[in-house]
Amino acid sequence: MRDEFVRALIGLHQRRRDLVFMTGDVGYLAIEALQATFGDRFVNAGVAEQNMVSLAAGLAREGHLPWLYSIAPFVVLRPYEQIRTDVCLHKLPVKLVGNGGGYGYGIMGATHHALEDIGAMRALPNMRIYVPLTAPDVEQAVASMAVDPLANYLRLNSVAPIPGEIAPFAAWRRLKAGRGTVVVGAGPVLGNFYELGDPALLDELEIWCVGTFPLEELPAELSASIRAKRRVVTIEEHYGAGGLGEALGHALLRQGLCPSSFTSLHAAGYPSGRYGSQRWHQEESGLAGAGLRARLQKVVRD
């Protein structure tokens, strides 16, 4: 999604001149077009993410719209205090962009993985999170962020191969109908459902995609489907703590919805103590391949 983000921001720059782009010394061979477009409004802040966030807060206070880019844990966790104190508590529209959400950086290991980023950002006041699913989502999310008065975090990852026509980026989208179980997911990990190799199992699943946090009111169609089907599965490339499963569970209780079965599929961390590709980590966590198929079959049978 990185290339889609670069193109989206260049397009946005053509329509408004208050943008500032800042990188934490990453993005080489990817963001040079942004440097050429933004000129002196392109800032390489170096390996100094805390300073980058504080500088962005000052720029936002003076009427600029800063976009900060780095590897996801470096733009979320390393400058967390500055995001909280300098940005969120002052309700400043600083836009944080993290590449490689979840296990996106694969073999580079835990220091480069972002398995708690959504939970960390959810805990902050005046912060909205955007989680694209497909390539077109990125431009649409950037456009929404540009007019969002809150601070934002854009979580970039790989593009999900979702078949068929998909509605434009939104807080809630239904991707497909299904007979027996409601699935709610966030991010491209949802694409793994379409690779299960079990058409009958896929037919059982009604799949919904969450695009933004905090979760707004559940769509009436989703609430009705949960009441009728009584089985809910959440999936996310994120730890269970602070993630989609917890957020949706709270939303369901708030609306008095109590499904008979609620299964949270989430990142397991590093059960083997080893590192591999993003797909390898997903499979080890039961978020892809045979492990995901077995877990879903158990939910459907029960």
Backbone as numpy.savetxt, mean C-alpha at the origin, in Angstrom:
# Nx Ny Nz CAx CAy CAz Cx Cy Cz
6.08 -0.33 -10.08 5.27 0.89 -10.08 6.12 2.17 -10.08
7.43 2.03 -9.92 8.29 3.20 -9.83 8.23 4.02 -11.12
8.29 3.33 -12.26 8.25 4.06 -13.53 6.92 4.79 -13.72
5.83 4.13 -13.31 4.52 4.77 -13.41 4.45 6.02 -12.53
5.08 5.94 -11.35 5.10 7.10 -10.47 5.87 8.26 -11.10
7.01 7.97 -11.69 7.81 9.03 -12.33 7.00 9.71 -13.42
6.36 8.92 -14.27 5.55 9.51 -15.35 4.39 10.34 -14.79
3.77 9.84 -13.73 2.64 10.57 -13.14 3.08 11.91 -12.57
4.24 11.93 -11.91 4.69 13.18 -11.30 5.15 14.18 -12.36
5.73 13.70 -13.44 6.09 14.60 -14.54 4.83 15.21 -15.14
3.79 14.40 -15.31 2.52 14.94 -15.81 1.92 15.95 -14.87
2.01 15.69 -13.56 1.48 16.63 -12.58 2.26 17.94 -12.60
3.57 17.85 -12.80 4.42 19.04 -12.86 4.03 19.95 -14.02
3.52 19.38 -15.08 3.10 20.19 -16.24 1.85 21.01 -15.94
1.10 20.60 -14.91 -0.15 21.29 -14.58 -0.02 22.24 -13.40
1.01 22.09 -12.59 1.19 22.97 -11.44 2.66 23.11 -11.12
3.04 24.27 -10.61 4.46 24.61 -10.44 4.89 24.72 -8.99
4.08 24.22 -8.07 4.45 24.31 -6.66 5.10 23.03 -6.15
5.36 22.07 -7.03 5.91 20.79 -6.60 7.41 20.88 -6.33
7.84 20.12 -5.34 9.26 19.91 -5.06 9.47 18.41 -4.91
10.48 17.87 -5.59 10.78 16.45 -5.46 12.07 16.28 -4.69
12.05 15.38 -3.71 13.22 15.15 -2.86 13.48 13.64 -2.78
14.73 13.26 -2.94 15.12 11.86 -2.82 16.19 11.70 -1.76
16.12 10.57 -1.08 17.12 10.25 -0.06 18.29 9.50 -0.67
18.82 10.02 -1.77 20.00 9.45 -2.44 19.72 8.07 -3.02
18.49 7.85 -3.49 18.14 6.60 -4.18 17.38 6.94 -5.46
17.23 5.93 -6.31 16.45 6.10 -7.53 17.27 6.27 -8.79
18.56 5.98 -8.71 19.40 6.14 -9.89 18.98 5.17 -10.99
19.09 5.63 -12.24 18.63 4.92 -13.43 17.11 4.76 -13.43
16.42 5.61 -12.67 14.96 5.57 -12.63 14.35 6.96 -12.58
14.96 7.89 -11.84 14.32 9.20 -11.63 15.06 10.33 -12.32
15.97 10.01 -13.25 16.68 11.06 -13.96 15.74 11.97 -14.74
14.64 11.40 -15.25 13.67 12.23 -15.97 13.02 13.26 -15.05
12.84 12.89 -13.78 12.32 13.85 -12.81 13.33 14.97 -12.56
14.59 14.62 -12.47 15.63 15.63 -12.26 15.64 16.63 -13.42
15.53 16.13 -14.66 15.53 17.01 -15.82 14.28 17.89 -15.85
13.15 17.36 -15.42 11.89 18.11 -15.45 11.83 19.15 -14.34
12.25 18.78 -13.14 12.07 19.66 -11.98 13.19 20.70 -11.85
14.33 20.45 -12.44 15.41 21.43 -12.35 15.83 21.70 -10.92
15.83 22.98 -10.52 16.27 23.30 -9.16 15.24 22.94 -8.10
14.09 22.40 -8.52 13.10 21.88 -7.57 13.28 20.37 -7.35
14.37 19.83 -7.85 14.78 18.46 -7.57 15.91 18.52 -6.55
15.72 17.88 -5.39 16.69 17.96 -4.31 17.11 16.55 -3.90
18.40 16.27 -3.97 18.93 15.04 -3.39 19.38 15.37 -1.98
18.59 14.93 -1.01 18.87 15.26 0.39 19.96 14.38 0.98
20.42 13.39 0.23 21.44 12.51 0.74 20.88 11.48 1.72
21.79 10.75 2.34 21.37 9.75 3.32 21.10 10.47 4.64
20.03 11.25 4.63 19.69 12.10 5.78 18.18 12.28 5.78
17.48 11.16 5.95 16.02 11.18 5.79 15.32 12.06 6.82
15.86 12.12 8.05 15.24 12.99 9.06 15.29 14.45 8.61
16.44 14.87 8.11 16.56 16.24 7.62 15.65 16.48 6.43
15.52 15.46 5.56 14.68 15.59 4.38 13.23 15.86 4.77
12.73 15.14 5.76 11.34 15.33 6.20 11.16 16.70 6.84
12.09 17.11 7.67 11.97 18.43 8.31 12.03 19.55 7.28
12.93 19.42 6.30 12.98 20.41 5.22 11.68 20.44 4.45
11.12 19.26 4.17 9.84 19.19 3.45 8.73 19.86 4.24
8.74 19.69 5.56 7.71 20.34 6.40 7.80 21.86 6.27
9.04 22.38 6.29 9.21 23.82 6.12 8.74 24.31 4.76
9.04 23.54 3.72 8.59 23.91 2.37 7.07 23.88 2.27
6.45 22.86 2.87 4.99 22.78 2.83 4.36 23.95 3.57
4.98 24.34 4.65 4.45 25.48 5.43 4.51 26.78 4.63
5.44 26.85 3.68 5.58 28.05 2.84 4.79 27.95 1.53
3.95 26.91 1.40 3.07 26.82 0.25 3.52 25.90 -0.86
4.62 25.20 -0.68 5.08 24.25 -1.69 4.45 22.88 -1.41
4.50 22.00 -2.41 3.96 20.65 -2.25 5.11 19.66 -2.45
5.77 19.24 -1.37 6.94 18.36 -1.47 6.57 16.88 -1.58
7.29 16.19 -2.46 7.17 14.74 -2.64 8.50 14.11 -2.26
8.51 13.21 -1.28 9.74 12.62 -0.75 9.80 11.15 -1.17
10.90 10.75 -1.77 11.01 9.40 -2.33 12.20 8.66 -1.74
11.96 7.40 -1.36 13.05 6.52 -0.94 12.53 5.10 -0.89
13.40 4.17 -0.51 12.97 2.81 -0.21 12.02 2.88 0.98
10.95 2.07 0.95 9.85 2.25 1.89 10.27 2.37 3.36
11.08 1.48 3.92 11.42 1.64 5.35 12.26 2.88 5.63
12.99 3.37 4.61 13.83 4.54 4.83 13.01 5.83 4.86
11.88 5.85 4.14 11.07 7.07 4.13 9.98 7.05 5.20
9.73 5.87 5.79 8.68 5.74 6.82 9.27 5.60 8.22
10.18 4.66 8.39 10.64 4.32 9.74 11.81 5.16 10.20
12.77 5.39 9.34 13.97 6.13 9.77 13.62 7.55 10.23
12.74 8.29 9.54 12.41 9.65 9.98 11.06 9.72 10.70
10.69 8.66 11.41 9.32 8.58 11.96 9.01 9.74 12.91
9.93 10.09 13.76 9.67 11.19 14.69 9.42 12.50 13.96
10.19 12.74 12.88 10.00 13.98 12.12 8.66 13.98 11.39
8.24 12.81 10.89 6.92 12.73 10.25 5.84 13.05 11.26
5.96 12.46 12.44 4.96 12.69 13.49 4.92 14.16 13.91
6.10 14.68 14.28 6.15 15.98 14.94 6.12 17.15 13.97
6.90 17.07 12.90 7.03 18.19 11.97 5.91 18.24 10.94
5.39 17.07 10.57 4.41 17.01 9.48 2.99 16.80 10.00
2.75 15.67 10.65 1.37 15.30 10.99 0.75 16.22 12.04
1.49 16.54 13.08 0.92 17.37 14.13 0.62 18.79 13.65
1.27 19.20 12.55 1.01 20.52 11.97 0.10 20.46 10.74
-0.43 19.27 10.45 -1.37 19.07 9.34 -0.80 19.61 8.03
0.43 19.22 7.72 1.09 19.69 6.51 1.01 18.63 5.42
0.74 19.03 4.17 0.53 18.07 3.07 1.82 17.57 2.45
2.67 16.97 3.24 3.90 16.37 2.73 3.56 14.98 2.18
4.09 14.65 1.00 3.76 13.40 0.33 4.97 12.45 0.38
4.83 11.37 1.12 5.89 10.37 1.27 5.65 9.25 0.27
6.70 8.86 -0.44 6.59 7.80 -1.44 7.61 6.73 -1.12
7.13 5.53 -0.80 8.02 4.44 -0.45 8.00 3.36 -1.51
9.14 3.04 -2.08 9.22 1.99 -3.10 9.54 0.65 -2.44
8.94 -0.42 -2.95 9.24 -1.75 -2.45 8.51 -2.12 -1.18
7.23 -1.78 -1.07 6.46 -2.16 0.10 6.44 -3.66 0.31
6.26 -4.11 1.53 6.27 -5.54 1.82 7.67 -6.11 1.64
7.73 -7.26 0.95 9.01 -7.93 0.68 9.61 -7.48 -0.65
9.25 -6.29 -1.12 9.59 -5.87 -2.46 11.07 -5.91 -2.78
11.92 -5.67 -1.81 13.36 -5.67 -2.07 14.02 -7.03 -1.84
13.18 -8.06 -1.66 13.62 -9.44 -1.72 14.89 -9.78 -0.98
15.89 -10.20 -1.74 17.11 -10.74 -1.18 17.92 -9.72 -0.38
17.58 -8.42 -0.49 18.29 -7.41 0.28 17.96 -7.47 1.77
16.90 -8.19 2.11 16.68 -8.54 3.50 15.82 -7.58 4.31
15.75 -7.87 5.60 14.82 -7.19 6.49 15.03 -5.69 6.58
16.27 -5.23 6.46 16.52 -3.78 6.53 15.83 -3.04 5.40
15.58 -3.73 4.29 14.96 -3.10 3.12 13.51 -3.51 2.94
13.00 -4.36 3.81 11.60 -4.76 3.72 10.73 -3.81 4.54
9.48 -3.68 4.13 8.54 -2.80 4.84 7.30 -3.62 5.19
7.34 -4.27 6.34 6.25 -5.12 6.78 5.42 -4.49 7.90
5.80 -3.28 8.31 5.06 -2.59 9.37 4.77 -1.15 8.99
4.98 -0.80 7.71 4.85 0.60 7.29 3.41 1.11 7.36
2.45 0.29 6.93 1.05 0.73 6.98 0.62 0.93 8.43
0.98 -0.02 9.30 0.63 0.11 10.72 1.24 1.35 11.34
2.51 1.63 11.00 3.17 2.81 11.55 2.49 4.09 11.09
2.13 4.15 9.81 1.47 5.36 9.29 0.03 5.47 9.79
-0.63 4.33 9.97 -2.01 4.37 10.50 -2.06 4.97 11.89
-0.98 4.81 12.65 -0.97 5.29 14.03 -0.85 6.81 14.12
-0.48 7.46 13.03 -0.24 8.90 13.07 -1.52 9.69 12.77
-1.70 10.84 13.41 -2.86 11.68 13.09 -2.65 12.38 11.75
-3.75 12.69 11.09 -3.71 13.50 9.86 -2.84 12.88 8.78
-2.89 11.56 8.66 -2.12 10.84 7.65 -3.07 9.92 6.87
-2.97 9.97 5.55 -3.73 9.05 4.70 -2.76 8.23 3.87
-3.06 6.93 3.74 -2.19 5.98 3.04 -2.84 5.58 1.73
-2.05 5.53 0.66 -2.53 5.12 -0.66 -1.78 3.86 -1.09
-2.53 2.83 -1.47 -1.94 1.54 -1.84 -2.44 1.14 -3.23
-1.69 1.45 -4.29 -2.11 1.07 -5.64 -2.05 -0.44 -5.84
-2.83 -0.90 -6.82 -2.89 -2.31 -7.17 -2.32 -2.57 -8.56
-2.70 -1.74 -9.51 -2.30 -1.90 -10.91 -1.51 -0.69 -11.38
-0.98 -0.76 -12.59 -0.21 0.35 -13.14 -1.04 1.63 -13.26
-2.26 1.59 -13.82 -3.05 2.83 -13.91 -3.38 3.43 -12.55
-3.41 2.60 -11.51 -3.72 3.12 -10.17 -2.73 4.18 -9.72
-1.48 4.05 -10.14 -0.45 4.94 -9.64 -0.73 6.38 -10.03
-1.01 6.62 -11.30 -1.31 7.98 -11.75 -2.55 8.52 -11.05
-3.56 7.66 -10.90 -4.79 8.08 -10.24 -4.56 8.39 -8.77
-3.74 7.59 -8.11 -3.43 7.85 -6.70 -2.64 9.14 -6.55
-1.67 9.38 -7.44 -0.88 10.62 -7.38 -1.79 11.82 -7.57
-2.74 11.74 -8.48 -3.67 12.85 -8.69 -4.51 13.11 -7.44
-4.94 12.06 -6.78 -5.72 12.22 -5.54 -4.87 12.82 -4.43
-3.63 12.37 -4.32 -2.73 12.89 -3.29 -2.45 14.37 -3.49
-2.36 14.78 -4.75 -2.02 16.18 -5.04 -3.06 17.15 -4.53
-4.30 16.70 -4.37 -5.37 17.58 -3.87 -5.80 17.19 -2.46
-5.13 16.22 -1.87 -5.45 15.79 -0.51 -4.77 16.75 0.47
-5.52 17.40 1.35 -4.91 18.37 2.27 -4.09 17.72 3.38
-4.19 16.40 3.52 -3.45 15.71 4.57 -2.07 15.28 4.11
-1.25 14.89 5.07 -0.01 14.18 4.73 -0.39 12.82 4.17
0.42 12.32 3.24 0.11 11.04 2.59 1.34 10.15 2.52
1.07 8.85 2.47 2.10 7.85 2.20 1.64 7.01 1.03
2.44 6.97 -0.03 2.15 6.16 -1.22 3.05 4.93 -1.17
2.44 3.75 -1.12 3.18 2.49 -1.00 3.29 1.83 -2.37
4.45 1.92 -2.97 4.68 1.34 -4.29 5.20 -0.09 -4.15
4.81 -0.92 -5.12 5.21 -2.31 -5.13 5.24 -2.77 -6.57
5.25 -4.05 -6.80 5.12 -4.57 -8.16 3.66 -4.43 -8.60
3.43 -4.51 -9.90 2.08 -4.37 -10.46 1.38 -5.72 -10.42
0.13 -5.74 -9.98 -0.62 -7.00 -9.91 -1.24 -7.33 -11.27
-1.11 -8.57 -11.72 -1.72 -8.98 -13.00 -3.18 -9.36 -12.81
-4.04 -8.38 -12.66 -5.47 -8.64 -12.45 -6.16 -8.73 -13.81
-6.81 -9.84 -14.13 -7.47 -9.96 -15.44 -8.77 -9.16 -15.49
-9.16 -8.82 -16.73 -10.43 -8.14 -16.93 -10.35 -6.65 -16.65
-11.48 -6.00 -16.77 -11.56 -4.56 -16.58 -11.71 -4.24 -15.09
-10.94 -3.26 -14.63 -10.95 -2.87 -13.22 -11.39 -1.42 -13.10
-12.20 -1.13 -12.11 -12.66 0.24 -11.88 -11.47 1.13 -11.53
-11.59 2.44 -11.74 -10.50 3.36 -11.37 -10.15 3.26 -9.88
-8.95 3.71 -9.56 -8.47 3.67 -8.18 -9.48 4.31 -7.23
-9.73 3.64 -6.12 -10.71 4.13 -5.14 -10.41 3.50 -3.79
-11.08 4.01 -2.76 -10.90 3.45 -1.42 -11.33 2.00 -1.37
-12.41 1.67 -2.09 -12.94 0.30 -2.13 -13.28 -0.06 -3.56
-12.89 -1.26 -3.99 -13.29 -1.77 -5.31 -13.56 -3.26 -5.21
-14.62 -3.70 -5.86 -14.84 -5.15 -5.98 -14.20 -5.61 -7.28
-13.28 -6.57 -7.17 -12.56 -7.07 -8.34 -13.29 -8.21 -9.03
-13.99 -9.03 -8.27 -14.75 -10.13 -8.87 -15.83 -10.61 -7.91
-16.86 -11.21 -8.48 -17.92 -11.82 -7.70 -17.48 -13.21 -7.25
-18.17 -13.75 -6.26 -17.86 -15.09 -5.78 -19.01 -15.65 -4.98
-19.02 -16.96 -4.79 -20.19 -17.62 -4.20 -20.18 -17.71 -2.69
-18.97 -17.92 -2.09 -19.04 -18.33 -0.70 -18.20 -17.61 0.32
-17.15 -16.91 -0.09 -16.23 -16.28 0.87 -15.85 -14.89 0.36
-15.84 -13.92 1.26 -15.45 -12.56 0.91 -13.97 -12.36 1.24
-13.20 -11.97 0.24 -11.78 -11.68 0.42 -11.57 -10.17 0.33
-10.85 -9.61 1.28 -10.51 -8.19 1.25 -8.99 -8.09 1.34
-8.38 -7.45 0.35 -6.93 -7.37 0.33 -6.43 -5.98 0.02
-5.15 -5.76 0.27 -4.52 -4.48 -0.02 -3.24 -4.73 -0.79
-3.10 -4.08 -1.93 -1.87 -4.14 -2.69 -1.78 -5.31 -3.64
-0.68 -5.38 -4.40 -0.54 -6.36 -5.47 -0.53 -7.82 -5.03
-0.39 -8.11 -3.74 -0.47 -9.50 -3.30 -1.80 -10.12 -3.68
-2.81 -9.29 -3.94 -4.10 -9.80 -4.40 -3.98 -10.54 -5.72
-3.00 -10.19 -6.53 -2.83 -10.87 -7.80 -2.55 -12.34 -7.66
-2.07 -12.78 -6.49 -1.74 -14.18 -6.29 -2.97 -15.08 -6.31
-4.15 -14.52 -6.05 -5.37 -15.32 -6.11 -5.65 -15.82 -7.52
-5.22 -15.05 -8.50 -5.50 -15.41 -9.89 -4.48 -16.41 -10.43
-3.54 -16.85 -9.60 -2.53 -17.81 -10.01 -2.64 -19.11 -9.22
-3.79 -19.36 -8.61 -3.95 -20.52 -7.75 -4.02 -21.84 -8.52
-4.38 -21.78 -9.79 -4.49 -23.01 -10.57 -5.68 -23.86 -10.15
-6.70 -23.24 -9.55 -7.88 -23.96 -9.08 -9.11 -23.11 -9.40
-9.65 -23.22 -10.62 -10.78 -22.37 -11.02 -11.98 -22.49 -10.09
-12.26 -23.69 -9.59 -13.41 -23.87 -8.70 -13.22 -23.09 -7.40
-11.99 -23.10 -6.88 -11.72 -22.34 -5.65 -11.84 -20.85 -5.90
-11.31 -20.38 -7.02 -11.40 -18.96 -7.34 -12.85 -18.53 -7.49
-13.69 -19.40 -8.04 -15.12 -19.07 -8.20 -15.80 -18.85 -6.86
-15.26 -19.45 -5.80 -15.86 -19.30 -4.48 -15.59 -17.93 -3.87
-14.59 -17.22 -4.38 -14.10 -16.02 -3.72 -14.65 -14.75 -4.34
-15.27 -13.93 -3.52 -15.62 -12.56 -3.90 -14.49 -11.66 -3.42
-13.80 -11.01 -4.33 -12.55 -10.31 -3.99 -12.73 -8.80 -4.04
-12.35 -8.15 -2.93 -12.39 -6.69 -2.81 -10.97 -6.17 -2.58
-10.74 -4.96 -3.05 -9.44 -4.31 -2.89 -9.60 -3.02 -2.10
-8.76 -2.85 -1.08 -8.70 -1.60 -0.32 -7.62 -0.72 -0.93
-7.95 0.54 -1.20 -6.99 1.46 -1.82 -6.40 2.49 -0.88
-7.12 2.81 0.21 -6.64 3.85 1.12 -6.90 3.46 2.58
-6.08 3.99 3.44 -6.26 3.93 4.90 -6.20 5.36 5.42
-6.92 5.67 6.52 -7.78 4.78 7.30 -8.99 4.31 6.51
-9.53 3.17 6.92 -10.69 2.62 6.24 -11.91 3.51 6.47
-12.52 3.91 5.38 -13.75 4.67 5.50 -14.91 3.70 5.71
-16.11 4.21 5.75 -17.30 3.38 5.91 -17.32 2.28 4.86
-17.62 1.05 5.29 -17.69 -0.05 4.34 -18.78 0.19 3.31
-18.54 -0.12 2.04 -19.60 0.00 1.03 -20.79 -0.89 1.41
-21.99 -0.42 1.10 -23.19 -1.18 1.43 -23.17 -2.56 0.78
-22.64 -2.64 -0.44 -22.58 -3.92 -1.14 -21.67 -4.90 -0.42
-20.55 -4.41 0.09 -19.62 -5.28 0.82 -20.25 -5.74 2.13
-20.87 -4.82 2.87 -21.52 -5.19 4.13 -22.59 -6.25 3.93
-23.38 -6.07 2.88 -24.45 -7.03 2.59 -23.87 -8.39 2.24
-22.78 -8.40 1.50 -22.17 -9.66 1.11 -21.58 -10.39 2.32
-20.97 -9.66 3.24 -20.42 -10.29 4.44 -21.55 -10.87 5.30
-22.66 -10.15 5.40 -23.81 -10.68 6.15 -24.31 -11.98 5.55
-24.31 -12.04 4.23 -24.85 -13.21 3.55 -23.87 -14.39 3.54
-22.61 -14.13 3.29 -21.64 -15.22 3.11 -21.02 -15.67 4.43
-20.87 -14.76 5.39 -20.45 -15.10 6.74 -18.99 -15.51 6.88
-18.25 -15.58 5.77 -16.83 -15.92 5.84 -16.02 -14.78 5.23
-14.98 -14.33 5.97 -14.14 -13.22 5.52 -12.68 -13.64 5.60
-11.93 -13.31 4.56 -10.48 -13.51 4.53 -9.83 -12.19 4.19
-8.81 -11.78 4.94 -8.02 -10.61 4.56 -6.63 -11.08 4.15
-6.01 -10.36 3.21 -4.66 -10.70 2.78 -3.86 -9.42 2.61
-2.61 -9.45 3.08 -1.74 -8.28 3.01 -0.29 -8.70 3.13
0.59 -8.02 2.42 2.03 -8.25 2.52 2.56 -7.30 3.59
2.17 -7.59 4.81 2.40 -6.72 5.97 2.20 -7.59 7.19
2.83 -7.25 8.29 2.57 -7.96 9.53 1.10 -7.83 9.93
0.62 -8.79 10.70 -0.76 -8.72 11.15 -1.02 -7.52 12.05
-0.07 -7.20 12.93 -0.23 -6.07 13.85 -0.30 -4.76 13.08
-1.38 -4.02 13.25 -1.51 -2.71 12.64 -1.93 -2.71 11.20
-2.17 -3.88 10.64 -2.46 -3.96 9.22 -3.93 -4.00 8.88
-4.19 -4.49 7.66 -5.55 -4.51 7.13 -6.48 -5.39 7.96
-5.99 -6.57 8.39 -6.85 -7.46 9.16 -7.39 -6.79 10.41
-6.52 -6.13 11.15 -6.97 -5.43 12.36 -7.91 -4.29 12.02
-7.58 -3.54 10.97 -8.41 -2.39 10.61 -9.80 -2.84 10.17
-9.87 -3.90 9.36 -11.18 -4.36 8.90 -11.97 -4.99 10.05
-11.29 -5.74 10.91 -11.98 -6.32 12.06 -12.64 -5.25 12.91
-11.93 -4.15 13.15 -12.49 -3.04 13.92 -13.68 -2.42 13.19
-13.54 -2.25 11.86 -14.63 -1.66 11.08 -15.88 -2.54 11.12
-15.69 -3.84 11.05 -16.84 -4.75 11.10 -17.54 -4.68 12.46
-16.77 -4.68 13.53 -17.38 -4.59 14.87 -18.11 -3.27 15.04
-17.53 -2.20 14.51 -18.16 -0.89 14.62 -19.53 -0.87 13.95
-19.69 -1.68 12.90 -20.97 -1.72 12.18 -21.84 -2.88 12.63
-21.41 -3.60 13.65 -22.21 -4.70 14.15 -22.20 -5.92 13.25
-21.17 -6.07 12.43 -21.03 -7.22 11.54 -20.12 -8.25 12.19
-20.62 -9.46 12.39 -19.84 -10.51 13.06 -19.84 -11.77 12.20
-18.94 -11.87 11.25 -18.89 -13.07 10.42 -18.56 -14.30 11.25
-19.01 -15.46 10.80 -18.75 -16.70 11.55 -17.30 -17.14 11.40
-16.63 -16.66 10.36 -15.23 -17.01 10.12 -14.48 -15.78 9.66
-13.34 -15.50 10.32 -12.50 -14.35 9.94 -11.06 -14.83 9.94
-10.44 -14.85 8.76 -9.09 -15.35 8.60 -8.18 -14.24 8.10
-7.11 -13.96 8.82 -6.15 -12.93 8.44 -4.90 -13.60 7.87
-4.65 -13.37 6.57 -3.44 -13.85 5.93 -2.48 -12.68 5.84
-1.30 -12.82 6.43 -0.36 -11.71 6.49 1.08 -12.22 6.50
2.01 -11.30 6.41 3.42 -11.66 6.39 3.82 -12.33 7.70
4.57 -13.43 7.59 5.02 -14.16 8.77 6.41 -13.75 9.21
6.99 -12.79 8.50 8.35 -12.39 8.84 9.36 -13.29 8.16
10.16 -14.02 8.95 11.26 -14.83 8.41 11.31 -16.17 9.13
10.32 -17.02 8.90 10.25 -18.29 9.65 11.50 -19.15 9.51
12.12 -19.15 8.34 13.30 -19.98 8.12 14.60 -19.27 8.48
14.53 -17.97 8.73 15.73 -17.20 9.00 16.55 -16.90 7.76
15.95 -17.12 6.59 16.66 -16.90 5.33 15.97 -15.80 4.52
16.68 -15.30 3.50 16.13 -14.30 2.59 16.10 -14.85 1.18
15.12 -14.37 0.42 14.99 -14.78 -0.97 14.25 -13.71 -1.75
13.68 -14.08 -2.87 12.93 -13.14 -3.69 11.62 -12.77 -3.01
10.98 -11.74 -3.51 9.69 -11.35 -2.97 8.70 -12.51 -3.02
8.66 -13.18 -4.16 7.74 -14.33 -4.30 8.09 -15.43 -3.29
9.38 -15.69 -3.07 9.79 -16.71 -2.12 9.28 -16.38 -0.72
9.41 -15.12 -0.32 8.92 -14.71 1.01 7.41 -14.82 1.09
6.72 -14.46 0.02 5.26 -14.61 0.02 4.86 -16.07 0.20
5.53 -16.95 -0.51 5.20 -18.37 -0.39 5.51 -18.89 1.01
6.62 -18.44 1.59 6.97 -18.88 2.94 5.92 -18.42 3.96
5.27 -17.28 3.67 4.23 -16.75 4.56 2.84 -17.27 4.23
2.73 -18.13 3.23 1.42 -18.63 2.84 0.58 -17.62 2.11
1.23 -16.67 1.45 0.52 -15.62 0.72 0.53 -15.87 -0.78
1.09 -16.98 -1.21 1.17 -17.28 -2.64 1.35 -18.79 -2.80
1.08 -19.26 -4.02 1.36 -20.64 -4.37 0.56 -21.67 -3.59
1.18 -22.83 -3.35 0.49 -23.95 -2.72 0.04 -23.62 -1.30
0.83 -22.85 -0.59 0.44 -22.49 0.78 -0.83 -21.67 0.82
-0.95 -20.70 -0.07 -2.17 -19.89 -0.13 -3.35 -20.75 -0.54
-3.16 -21.62 -1.54 -4.25 -22.48 -1.99 -4.74 -23.38 -0.85
-3.83 -23.97 -0.09 -4.22 -24.85 1.01 -4.99 -24.09 2.10
-4.56 -22.89 2.41 -5.24 -22.11 3.45 -6.64 -21.71 3.01
-6.78 -21.35 1.75 -8.09 -20.99 1.25 -9.03 -22.19 1.16
-8.49 -23.33 0.76 -9.31 -24.53 0.70 -9.85 -24.90 2.08
-9.04 -24.70 3.09 -9.49 -24.99 4.46 -10.62 -24.05 4.86
-10.47 -22.75 4.52 -11.54 -21.79 4.85 -12.83 -22.16 4.15
-12.75 -22.49 2.88 -13.95 -22.80 2.09 -14.60 -24.08 2.60
-13.79 -25.09 2.96 -14.36 -26.35 3.46 -15.04 -26.17 4.80
-14.41 -25.37 5.67 -14.97 -25.18 7.01 -16.25 -24.35 6.97
